[in-house]
Amino acid sequence: QVQLVESGGGLVQAGGSLRLSCTASGSIFAINAMAWWRQAPGKQRELVATLTSGGTPNYADSVKGRFTISRDNAKNTVYLQMNSLKPEDTTIYYCAADISPYGLLWGQGTQVTVSS
């Protein structure tokens, strides 16, 4: 059984930084694209950042210049470095990964709270 486990969420003041991690464990043939999403209560899930297997990142306009997605293939881990955090970044963050041969898998989510 393959699962994604996130960590690194928490409470931080506006302007601060957090780094989220998401590690895939289990019998994995290959990890293709990986991504971070976020969803506030009552709102649609928002794609924050993606990273292809070739290492090409893409970001939502709302986080460009502040967030950086990266991966460590040896550790089956994707990271989201979040700098210059704003109160509007407060929500639950989810990682997602396209893992062969299973398809798209999701983590359980980690709460990020930014105080003003």
C-alpha positions in Angstrom: 0.0 0.0 0.0 1.3 3.4 -1.0 0.6 6.5 1.0 1.6 10.2 1.1 2.4 11.6 4.5 2.7 15.4 4.9 4.4 17.4 7.7 5.6 20.8 8.4 2.4 22.8 8.9 1.8 25.0 11.9 1.3 28.5 13.1 3.5 31.4 11.9 3.3 35.2 12.0 2.7 37.1 8.8 6.0 37.5 6.9 7.3 34.3 8.3 8.2 31.0 6.6 7.3 27.3 6.7 8.4 24.3 4.8 6.0 21.5 4.1 7.2 18.0 3.3 5.3 15.1 1.7 6.9 11.7 1.5 5.6 8.7 -0.5 6.1 5.3 1.1 5.3 1.8 0.0 5.9 -0.2 -3.2 6.6 2.5 -5.8 7.6 2.0 -9.4 7.9 5.7 -10.3 6.7 9.1 -9.1 5.8 11.3 -12.0 4.3 14.8 -11.3 3.9 16.1 -7.8 1.9 19.0 -6.6 0.6 21.0 -3.7 -3.0 22.1 -3.4 -4.9 24.0 -0.7 -8.5 24.3 0.3 -10.2 26.6 2.7 -13.5 25.6 4.3 -16.3 26.3 1.9 -14.0 27.1 -1.0 -12.8 25.2 -4.1 -9.5 23.4 -3.9 -6.7 25.6 -5.4 -3.7 24.3 -7.2 -0.7 26.0 -5.5 2.3 24.5 -7.3 3.3 21.6 -9.5 6.6 19.9 -10.3 7.0 17.6 -13.3 9.2 14.5 -13.2 11.6 16.5 -15.3 11.8 19.2 -12.7 9.7 22.0 -14.3 7.8 24.0 -11.7 4.6 26.0 -12.1 2.9 28.2 -9.5 -0.4 29.9 -8.9 -0.2 33.6 -9.4 -1.0 34.1 -5.8 2.2 32.4 -4.6 4.7 33.2 -7.3 7.9 34.7 -5.9 7.0 33.5 -2.4 6.7 29.7 -2.6 9.1 27.2 -4.1 8.3 23.6 -4.9 11.2 21.1 -5.0 11.7 17.3 -4.8 14.2 14.8 -3.5 13.8 11.8 -5.7 16.0 9.6 -3.5 13.7 10.2 -0.6 10.4 10.2 -2.6 9.7 13.6 -1.1 8.3 16.8 -2.4 8.7 20.1 -0.5 6.9 23.4 -0.5 9.0 26.3 0.9 6.7 29.1 1.8 8.2 32.5 2.5 6.6 35.9 3.1 3.5 34.2 4.3 0.2 36.2 4.5 -2.9 35.6 6.5 -4.8 34.7 3.3 -2.4 31.7 2.9 -4.1 30.1 6.0 -5.8 26.9 5.0 -5.2 23.1 4.8 -2.5 22.1 2.3 -2.5 18.8 0.5 0.1 17.1 -1.6 -0.7 15.0 -4.6 1.4 12.7 -6.6 1.0 10.7 -9.8 2.6 7.4 -8.7 3.0 4.4 -11.0 1.3 2.1 -11.1 -1.4 3.5 -8.8 -2.3 6.9 -10.4 -3.1 10.1 -8.5 -2.8 9.8 -4.7 -3.4 12.4 -2.0 -2.0 13.1 1.3 -4.1 13.7 4.4 -3.5 17.4 4.6 -1.6 19.7 6.9 -2.9 22.9 8.5 -1.1 26.2 7.9 -2.2 29.2 9.9 -0.7 32.6 9.4 -1.5 35.2 12.0 -1.6 38.9 11.3 
